[in-house]
Amino acid sequence: MNKIIIPCVLLSGLCYGQQETSDSIKSANIDQVEIIGTKSVITDKSESVGRIPLKNLENSQVYTGITSRLITQQKIYNLDDVVRNAPGISKGAEGWAGNVIYGGTEYTSRGFQTQIKALNGLANNIAVVGDIQNVSKIEVIKGPSATLFGSIITSYGGLINRVTKMPYEQQSLSVDMSAGGFNFGRVGVDLNLPVNKEKTLLSRTNIAYNNQGTFTDNGGYTQNIFVAPSFSYQLNDRIKIDLNTEFNAQKVSGMGSNVMFTLTPAVLKQYVAALLAGNGVPASYISSVTSKMPSTIQEGFGTNSVSDFNLDRKMSYYDKNLVSRSTTLNLNGNVEYKISDRWKSLTLYKIHAGQR
């Protein structure tokens, strides 16, 4: 019997791969074709999206689940780059470097803005860590989901749910190290360790240290340390207790946010007119003043091109002595009670805080 084994990678339910065959083996005399695929990098089911364990085809909600397997393959270290793998969503306003506070970076999904404000299916709109060291998968959920997640963390465009890694029974250790330009360096550690011999108490600790410089001339940098221990305790055959914690400390020097020029001549003209009118200035005088003001950038500066201003793109307008520090803490616990083989009760509790 002639048999061909085709290795492939599973992506969105499809198998992508190729196999060269010799002239002696043709499609006419092949008795069996065996396709061996690696595990999919896109999740095919979720308990958080529909609040019940449904497969993609069983769930009417449109979503994309990006697993840690794809994150590892692409060498991604922040949430912004992870979300880029989801179709139909684009990045909008920037968040703070290395950390996402109060939802942070904004994304546009189906024409509406949304943010990363869900953690393991719960609202987490105060402090969300931007590091992916303890991320198991990212679920980008399209469309309105307020009935399942609440209106605080979702919009008409949907929401983004961050699912963290959980302990398991095998002992394992994973270390990841990366280095790059502008003094970039990162070390990540993932340690899973059963605590007792019965393996009813499990622990998993994720630690990451990240240092990133800048291309500008001020010597700015971002330093970030992230520690995320998690525990799982099987109290008996029916009750299981999980505890997830995240602590993130960040130091940023000379890495300010983007400078945006929003005070255009037209905006200034409207502002001056409203200011004068609010102080009781006659309309005729206001019209006389505003008529002498430029209405376009061309009229005000004599050019429409930024390159004509001769700005040095490698010069920073922030001094490296301007240092900001922030710390965030997330604590999530849940108790799972197995009612029967088909039903279970889940009670969740969370504490999150941030300081800047």
Buried (B, 14 or more C-beta within 10 A) or exposed (E): EEEBEBEBBBEEEEBEEEEEEEEEEEEEEEEEEEEEBEEBBBBEBBEBBBEEEBEBEEBEBBBBBBBBBBBEEBEBBBBBBBBBBBEEBEBEBEBBBBBBBBBBBBBBBBEBBBBBBBBBBBBBBBBBBBBBBBBBBBBBBBBBBEEBBBEEBBBBBBBBBBBBBBBEEEEEEEEBEEEEEEEBEBBBBBBBEBBEEEBBBBBBBBBBBBBBBBEBEBEBBBBBBBBBBBBBBBEEEEEBBBBBBBBBBBBBBBBBEEEEEEEBBBEBBEEBBEEBEEEEEEEEEBEEBBEEBBBEBEEBEEEEEEEEEEEEEEEBEBEBEEEBEBBBBBBBBBBBEBEEEEEEEEEEEBEBEBEE
